[in-house]
Amino acid sequence: MSSSDIFIGETIGTAVLILLGGGVCAAVTLKRSKAQNAGWLAITFGWGFAVLTGAYLAGGVSGAHLNPAVTVGLAIEGGTQWSDVPLYFLSQLFGAMIGAVLVWLTYYGQFRAHLTDPEIVAAQPAEEGMVDQKAAPKAGPVLGVFSTGPEIRNAVQNVMTEVIATVVLVLAILTQGLNDDGNGLGTLGALVTALVVVGIGLSLGGPTGYAINPVRDLGPRIVHALLPLPNKGGSDWGYAWVPIVGPLIGGAVAGGIYRIAFA
């Protein structure tokens, strides 16, 4: 496939992925949203449907990686040329940032209502300097709409959680539909992948929010840092490396497992 195919497919597919995935997080989190407090099931199924839609849109154009961890796994497996990997990464990051901006535009009124609510404002530190860096990592009240964060902040556990969850995702993608002829599932693979993402969210998402995708976290986190949101708080850059490194390691491990066990 051409460079333009990769750029267009990955940008559009990842933008839709983040629009729908971040959208369900906004719907569940923000005040004056009809879905506020809908809960974890809504989030996990919302992200599953987001993957399904993004993958279906981009599958025939770029192969619908939509995730650098998947790209790394496919490069190690041999289905993607290493020379194409940087373009995949950049297109996915660009698409993720577009998707995050679209979430903000869609929920513009709800973001303002939430972040100007007296209860939310009162819960924020009066000044940046009042935040104890060790006791209270700087994460704003709507950061969870854009990116992930751990329930227990332990770097080793957090990275391992992301590695394990990403291995499940990428290995499921690499092995789906294998038969005696080595043929995959075609467009049906998007549905299988979406169901795997739902399963990961339900079973493995509790500790870190299951980023399992570096740009799913990094792109929206950058947008959170740049958007003119009142009282938005910090973007928790001290944690940002975990959902980048963990999934990339997981994708590489899954590619290695595939080559050893299935190739």
VENFEN-V330590 format. One record per pair of residues at least 6 apart in sequence whose ideal C-beta (glycine too) atoms are under 8 Angstrom apart, sorted by sequence separation. I is the first residue (numbers start at 1). J is the second residue. D is the distance in Angstrom with one decimal. If there is no record, write none. Layout:
BEGIN
I,J,D / I,J,D
END
This chain:
BEGIN
27,33,5.1 / 30,36,6.5 / 58,64,4.0 / 65,71,4.7 / 74,80,4.1 / 75,81,7.4 / 114,120,6.1 / 115,121,7.7 / 125,131,5.0 / 143,149,6.8 / 177,183,6.7 / 178,184,7.2 / 204,210,6.0 / 211,217,4.4 / 26,33,6.9 / 27,34,7.5 / 28,35,5.7 / 29,36,7.2 / 35,42,6.6 / 57,64,7.6 / 75,82,5.3 / 104,111,6.5 / 131,138,5.5 / 150,157,8.0 / 177,184,4.2 / 185,192,6.2 / 1,9,8.0 / 27,35,3.8 / 28,36,6.5 / 56,64,7.7 / 58,66,6.5 / 80,88,7.4 / 150,158,4.8 / 176,184,6.2 / 177,185,3.6 / 224,232,6.9 / 27,36,7.4 / 28,37,6.8 / 55,64,4.2 / 65,74,6.7 / 71,80,6.1 / 176,185,5.5 / 177,186,7.8 / 201,210,5.5 / 28,38,4.9 / 54,64,6.9 / 75,85,5.5 / 128,138,7.9 / 139,149,5.8 / 200,210,5.6 / 225,235,4.4 / 24,35,7.7 / 27,38,6.9 / 28,39,6.9 / 55,66,6.4 / 63,74,7.8 / 177,188,7.6 / 224,235,5.1 / 54,66,5.4 / 177,189,6.4 / 200,212,6.5 / 225,237,7.9 / 72,85,7.3 / 176,189,5.3 / 28,42,5.7 / 71,85,5.7 / 221,235,5.4 / 27,42,7.5 / 28,43,5.9 / 51,66,7.5 / 65,80,7.6 / 177,192,7.6 / 197,212,7.7 / 221,236,7.8 / 124,140,7.9 / 137,153,6.7 / 173,189,7.5 / 176,192,5.2 / 221,237,7.7 / 63,80,7.6 / 71,88,4.5 / 124,141,6.9 / 176,193,7.3 / 24,42,6.2 / 25,43,6.2 / 71,89,6.8 / 123,141,7.0 / 24,43,5.6 / 27,46,7.6 / 221,240,5.8 / 68,88,7.0 / 172,192,7.3 / 173,193,5.8 / 25,46,7.7 / 68,89,5.1 / 71,92,7.6 / 120,141,5.3 / 172,193,7.0 / 24,46,2.8 / 218,240,6.7 / 23,46,7.3 / 24,47,6.7 / 65,88,5.7 / 173,196,7.8 / 217,240,7.1 / 68,92,6.1 / 169,193,7.8 / 172,196,4.5 / 21,46,6.6 / 67,92,6.7 / 218,243,7.5 / 20,46,6.7 / 21,47,4.6 / 24,50,7.3 / 62,88,7.8 / 66,92,6.3 / 115,141,6.8 / 217,243,3.8 / 218,244,6.0 / 20,47,7.9 / 23,50,7.8 / 65,92,7.0 / 114,141,7.2 / 115,142,6.5 / 169,196,6.1 / 216,243,7.7 / 217,244,7.0 / 114,142,6.4 / 168,196,7.1 / 169,197,6.8 / 20,49,6.4 / 21,50,3.9 / 62,91,7.7 / 66,95,7.8 / 214,243,6.4 / 20,50,3.6 / 21,51,7.7 / 213,243,7.8 / 214,244,4.3 / 19,50,7.6 / 111,142,6.5 / 169,200,6.0 / 211,242,8.0 / 18,50,7.6 / 168,200,5.9 / 211,243,3.4 / 17,50,5.1 / 20,53,6.0 / 214,247,5.3 / 16,50,7.3 / 17,51,6.2 / 20,54,7.5 / 208,242,7.3 / 213,247,5.8 / 214,248,6.1 / 165,200,5.2 / 208,243,7.3 / 211,246,7.4 / 212,247,5.4 / 17,53,7.4 / 168,204,7.2 / 211,247,6.2 / 16,53,5.6 / 17,54,3.5 / 16,54,4.5 / 17,55,7.9 / 107,145,7.9 / 212,250,7.3 / 15,54,7.9 / 165,204,4.4 / 14,54,6.5 / 164,204,6.7 / 165,205,7.5 / 13,54,4.3 / 16,57,5.9 / 13,55,6.7 / 103,145,6.8 / 103,146,7.7 / 161,204,6.8 / 169,212,5.3 / 13,57,5.3 / 14,58,7.8 / 12,57,6.1 / 13,58,2.9 / 165,210,5.3 / 12,58,6.2 / 13,59,8.0 / 100,146,5.8 / 161,207,4.6 / 162,208,6.0 / 166,212,4.7 / 161,208,5.0 / 165,212,5.1 / 166,213,8.0 / 9,57,7.9 / 10,58,6.4 / 13,61,7.8 / 162,210,7.6 / 9,58,4.1 / 12,61,7.8 / 13,62,6.9 / 17,66,5.4 / 158,207,7.0 / 162,211,6.1 / 157,207,6.8 / 158,208,5.3 / 162,212,6.6 / 9,60,8.0 / 13,64,5.4 / 9,61,3.2 / 10,62,4.9 / 14,66,4.8 / 8,61,6.1 / 9,62,2.7 / 13,66,5.0 / 14,67,8.0 / 8,62,7.2 / 9,63,7.2 / 10,64,8.0 / 7,62,7.9 / 9,64,6.8 / 10,65,6.4 / 151,206,6.9 / 152,207,6.9 / 5,61,5.3 / 6,62,4.8 / 10,66,6.6 / 151,207,6.0 / 5,62,5.6 / 150,207,6.3 / 151,208,7.5 / 150,208,4.9 / 149,208,7.5 / 150,209,7.6 / 1,61,7.5 / 148,208,5.9 / 149,209,6.3 / 1,62,6.4 / 148,209,3.6 / 1,63,7.0 / 148,210,7.2 / 148,211,4.5 / 147,211,7.6 / 144,209,7.5 / 148,217,5.4 / 147,217,4.6 / 147,218,7.7 / 147,220,5.2 / 33,107,7.1 / 146,220,3.7 / 147,221,4.2 / 145,220,7.9 / 146,221,5.9 / 14,91,7.3 / 18,95,7.2 / 22,99,6.4 / 26,103,5.6 / 30,107,5.9 / 32,109,6.9 / 33,110,5.1 / 146,223,6.4 / 147,224,6.8 / 6,84,6.2 / 10,88,5.9 / 14,92,4.8 / 17,95,7.7 / 18,96,4.9 / 21,99,7.9 / 22,100,5.9 / 32,110,5.1 / 143,221,7.7 / 146,224,4.2 / 17,96,7.7 / 31,110,6.7 / 145,224,8.0 / 7,87,6.5 / 11,91,4.9 / 14,94,7.9 / 15,95,4.2 / 18,98,7.7 / 19,99,4.3 / 23,103,5.4 / 26,106,7.5 / 27,107,7.7 / 30,110,4.0 / 162,242,6.4 / 166,246,6.7 / 170,250,6.5 / 174,254,6.4 / 3,84,7.8 / 6,87,5.2 / 10,91,3.7 / 11,92,7.8 / 14,95,3.1 / 15,96,7.3 / 18,99,2.7 / 22,103,4.1 / 26,107,4.5 / 30,111,6.5 / 32,113,4.5 / 143,224,5.9 / 158,239,7.7 / 162,243,6.0 / 166,247,4.3 / 169,250,7.6 / 170,251,4.9 / 174,255,7.1 / 6,88,6.1 / 9,91,7.9 / 10,92,5.2 / 13,95,6.7 / 14,96,5.2 / 17,99,6.5 / 18,100,5.6 / 31,113,5.2 / 32,114,7.4 / 142,224,7.6 / 11,94,5.4 / 12,95,6.6 / 15,98,4.2 / 16,99,6.8 / 19,102,4.7 / 23,106,6.3 / 30,113,7.3 / 31,114,4.5 / 159,242,5.6 / 162,245,7.9 / 163,246,5.1 / 166,249,7.6 / 167,250,4.6 / 171,254,4.3 / 175,258,6.8 / 3,87,5.9 / 7,91,4.8 / 11,95,4.1 / 15,99,4.2 / 18,102,7.8 / 19,103,6.0 / 23,107,7.5 / 26,110,6.8 / 30,114,4.6 / 140,224,7.2 / 158,242,4.9 / 162,246,2.7 / 163,247,7.6 / 166,250,2.7 / 170,254,3.6 / 174,258,4.5 / 178,262,6.8 / 6,91,6.1 / 10,95,6.0 / 14,99,6.6 / 18,103,7.1 / 26,111,7.7 / 29,114,7.5 / 161,246,7.2 / 162,247,5.5 / 165,250,7.0 / 166,251,5.9 / 169,254,7.7 / 170,255,7.0 / 31,117,5.7 / 153,239,7.3 / 159,245,6.3 / 160,246,7.5 / 163,249,5.0 / 164,250,7.1 / 167,253,5.2 / 171,257,6.0 / 11,98,7.1 / 15,102,6.9 / 19,106,7.6 / 142,229,6.8 / 149,236,6.2 / 155,242,6.7 / 159,246,4.5 / 163,250,4.3 / 167,254,4.7 / 171,258,6.5 / 175,262,5.8 / 147,235,7.6 / 158,246,7.2 / 162,250,6.4 / 166,254,7.1 / 174,262,7.3 / 31,120,7.9 / 140,229,7.9 / 143,232,7.8 / 147,236,7.7 / 150,239,6.9 / 141,231,7.4 / 142,232,6.2 / 143,233,6.9 / 149,239,6.2 / 159,249,7.5 / 163,253,6.7 / 167,257,7.3 / 140,231,7.8 / 141,232,7.5 / 142,233,8.0 / 143,234,7.6 / 140,232,4.6 / 141,233,5.9 / 143,235,6.3 / 150,242,7.5 / 140,233,2.5 / 143,236,6.1 / 147,240,7.5 / 139,233,6.6 / 140,234,5.7 / 138,233,6.5 / 139,234,6.0 / 140,235,7.0 / 148,243,5.4 / 138,234,3.0 / 139,235,7.6 / 140,236,8.0 / 147,243,7.2 / 69,166,5.1 / 73,170,4.0 / 77,174,5.5 / 137,234,7.9 / 138,235,7.7 / 139,236,4.0 / 73,171,7.8 / 138,236,5.9 / 70,169,7.6 / 74,173,8.0 / 137,236,5.7 / 69,169,7.3 / 70,170,5.7 / 73,173,7.1 / 74,174,7.2 / 138,238,7.8 / 139,239,7.8 / 69,170,5.8 / 73,174,5.9 / 137,238,5.9 / 67,169,8.0 / 137,239,6.7 / 70,173,6.0 / 131,234,7.7 / 128,234,8.0 / 124,231,5.8 / 124,233,6.0 / 121,231,5.5 / 120,231,6.9 / 30,142,7.2 / 29,142,6.7 / 115,229,5.9 / 116,230,6.0 / 29,144,6.1 / 30,145,7.2 / 115,230,5.0 / 116,231,7.0 / 26,142,8.0 / 29,145,5.5 / 115,231,4.7 / 103,220,7.7 / 115,232,6.3 / 111,229,6.0 / 112,230,7.0 / 25,144,6.3 / 26,145,4.7 / 96,215,4.3 / 100,219,6.0 / 104,223,7.2 / 25,145,4.7 / 95,215,7.6 / 96,216,6.2 / 99,219,7.4 / 100,220,3.7 / 25,146,7.9 / 99,220,7.4 / 93,215,4.6 / 96,218,7.2 / 97,219,4.3 / 101,223,5.8 / 22,145,6.0 / 92,215,4.5 / 96,219,2.8 / 97,220,7.3 / 100,223,3.9 / 104,227,5.7 / 22,146,6.4 / 95,219,7.5 / 96,220,6.2 / 100,224,7.4 / 93,218,6.6 / 94,219,7.7 / 97,222,6.2 / 104,229,7.7 / 64,190,6.9 / 89,215,7.5 / 93,219,5.2 / 97,223,5.4 / 101,227,7.7 / 60,187,7.7 / 92,219,7.9 / 59,187,6.0 / 59,189,7.6 / 56,187,6.7 / 59,190,6.0 / 55,189,7.7 / 56,190,4.7 / 55,190,3.8 / 52,190,5.5 / 55,193,6.0 / 51,190,7.6 / 52,191,6.2 / 55,194,7.2 / 52,193,7.6 / 51,193,5.9 / 52,194,3.6 / 51,194,4.6 / 69,212,6.8 / 69,213,6.2 / 49,194,6.7 / 67,212,7.5 / 68,213,7.3 / 69,214,6.6 / 48,194,4.5 / 51,197,4.8 / 67,213,4.2 / 68,214,4.9 / 48,195,6.6 / 66,213,7.5 / 67,214,7.6 / 68,215,6.1 / 67,215,7.1 / 48,197,4.9 / 67,216,7.1 / 47,197,6.0 / 48,198,3.7 / 47,198,7.4 / 45,198,5.9 / 48,201,7.2 / 44,198,5.3 / 47,201,6.0 / 44,201,3.5 / 43,201,7.1 / 44,202,5.3 / 40,201,7.8 / 41,202,7.9 / 44,205,6.6 / 40,202,7.9 / 40,205,7.7 / 76,251,8.0 / 72,248,6.0 / 76,252,6.2 / 69,247,4.1 / 73,251,4.3 / 77,255,5.1 / 68,247,7.3 / 69,248,5.8 / 72,251,4.0 / 73,252,7.1 / 76,255,2.9 / 67,247,7.5 / 68,248,6.4 / 71,251,7.4 / 72,252,5.4 / 75,255,7.1 / 76,256,6.3 / 69,250,5.9 / 70,251,6.3 / 73,254,4.8 / 74,255,7.2 / 77,258,5.0 / 78,259,7.8 / 69,251,3.2 / 73,255,4.1 / 76,258,7.5 / 77,259,6.5 / 68,251,7.2 / 72,255,6.5 / 76,259,6.6 / 67,251,7.9 / 69,254,8.0 / 73,258,7.3 / 78,263,7.7 / 77,263,7.3 / 21,216,7.0 / 18,216,6.5 / 22,220,6.0 / 17,216,7.3 / 14,215,6.6 / 18,219,6.8 / 18,220,6.2 / 14,219,7.9
END
